Amino acid sequence: MGSCVSTQGKSGGGRKKSKDNHNNNKHKTDQNIEATTPTARRSSVRGGPLNVVSNPCPGNIFDKYELGKELGRGEFGVTHRCVDLKTGEAFACKKISKTKLRTEIDIQDVRREVQIMRHLPQHPNIVAFREAYEDRDAVYLVMELCEGGELFDRIVAKGHYTERAAANVAKTILEVCKVM
C-alpha cells in the first residue's frame, strides 16, 4: 500500500482532505469483508469475468475522474494523479490491471488491500480511502493524494537523523499503529 509523507504544498494548506466524510462512505460496511482463505491455490486464474472487489462503486470511473500523470509503480499496479470532474479535487488512483493477477493468491491480496483500506480509521498520517471501481480490465482504488514523497526517500536524502528527530518519526509511526 506504500507510505507517503505530506508536506505543505503551494496552496499552503498541506495535505487536502476530501470534503466528504470518509466515515460516512456508503461502501464502507462490515458486510464488505470477504472471506479469504490462507490455503489459497497457487494455480493460474482461468474462466469467465473476474470480479475482484466486493461492492465496487457503480458506473465507470472515467465518468467521474480524469486520470493524469503517473505517480508510481508497484508489483500489480500503477498509481496516477486523478481529478474529480465535478469538484476539481485531486486524488491518487491506483490502477491494478487484471492481467497481472495470475493466481488466486494475487486476487486475494488485492481484495485484502481494499478491505483494509475501507476499514482504516481517519488519521492525519493514514492515507484516506475514497472509493473502488472495477471494470473488465482493471481495479481502480481512489484515495487521498499525498504529495510529500516516500518516507524511505526522505530518510535516504537526509542521510542521518539526530536522536530527537528519529524519536519524532518513531513516535508518529507508533501513534498510527495505536489507532489501527
N, C-alpha and C positions, 0 to 999 in steps of 0.2 A: 504494500500500500504506500510505501515511501514515507518520507518525512519532509517537512518544509519548515522554514523559518520565516516569519513575517517581519517585514520592515515597513517603515512609513514610506509610502510612495510619493509621487509628485503632488498628489492631492492633499498630502499632509494628514490624511485620516488613518493611515495604517491599513491594516487588513480590513476589507469591507465585508460585512455580513449581509446576507440576503435579507430583504425586508420581511420575507416570510418567516414565521416562527417554525424552526425545524422540528420542534417537538409536536407540532400540530400536523405534520406531514401525514396525509391520508394513507400513504403507502407504508407507514411505519407502525405496524401492529405485531403483536406476538404471533398472529396467525401466519406471518411471513417467514417464520423459522421453518426451514425444510429439514427433514431428517437426512443426516449424512452418515454413511457407514464407514468405519475405519478400515474395513476389509474390502475396499473398492477394487474392482478389476483393473488390471493394467492393460487390458486389451484395447484395441482401437475402437473408436466410436463409429458405429455404422447405423444405417437405417434412414428413416424419414426426417422430417424437420426437427431440428434440435432446439429445444426450449431450455434455456439456462436459468433465467431469473424468474422467481415466483412474483406474481403481481407487478409486472413492469408497467410503467405509465402507458396509457393508451395513446395511440396515434404514432406519428412519425416524428422523430427527434428534429428533423430538418424543417418541420413546420414551426418549431418553437425556438430553435437555436441555430446560429450560424457558426460552424467550426472554422477556426482560424489557424494560426501558425502552430507548428509542432513545438511542444514544451519539453518532451522527454519520451524515452522508450523503455520498455521493460520486456520481460520474457514473453508475455502474451499480448501486451497492448501498447498503444501509442497514445500519449496524452496531448491534447490540443487545447489551446485557449478557445473558449466559445463565448458567444454573446447572446443573451436573451433578446429575441427580436422585438418584444413588446417594451421591455424596460430599459434595454441597453446595458444591463448589468453584465459584467464579465465573470465567467466561471471557468473551471477546468473540466474537460470532458475526456475521460479515459475510454478509448475505443478498443474493445477486445475482439479481434477477428475470430470467428468461429472455426476457421480453418486451422488455427493454432491450437485449438482444443482437441487433441488427438486421442486422449484416453478419458475414461470415466473419472479418474483422479483429477485431471485438468479441469473438467467441468465442475466437480465438487469444490475445487479450490476457488473458482470464480464465484460459485454460489455462496461459499463461506465468506468470501470478501464482501459481497453485497449484504449478507446477513449482519456481519459485524458492523459495517458502515451504517446500516439502518438503525442499529441499536446503540451507537456511541452517544454518550451524553454531550450536551453543549458545553464547550470549554474553550477559552481563548487559544489554547495550544493544541487543539484537536481539530483536524480538518472537518468541516461540516458537510455532510452528505445532503444532496438536494433531491435527486431522483435517478431512476434507472429506466432505460429504454432498451428494447430489443427488436431487431428485425431478422430476416433470414440470414444475413451476412455477419452481424456483429452484435455485441452487447455494448451499451454506452452508459457510463457512470458519470453523472454530472455532480460536481462538488465545488466547494469553495475554492477560489483561486488564491494561492499563496505565492507571492512574487518575490519572496526573500531568498530563494535558492535552497539548496540542500544543506542540511546541518553538517554532513561529512565534509562538504566543500568548504564550509566556513571554518571548521576545525583545522583542516589542512592549510588553508590560506593564513590563518592566524599564527600557525607554527607552534606556539606553546601558550599555555594558559597559566595565569597565576593561580595559586591555590584558591583564592577568593572567587575568581571568575569560573573556575572549574566547579566549585561548590555551588555557584548560582545555576549553572547548567544542570548539574545533577539534581538540585532542588526542584527545578522546573520539570524534569523528567519524572521524578518521584511524585510530584503533585498530580501529574497526568495519570500515573499508574494508580494513585489513590482514588480518583474519581471513576476509574474504569471498573 
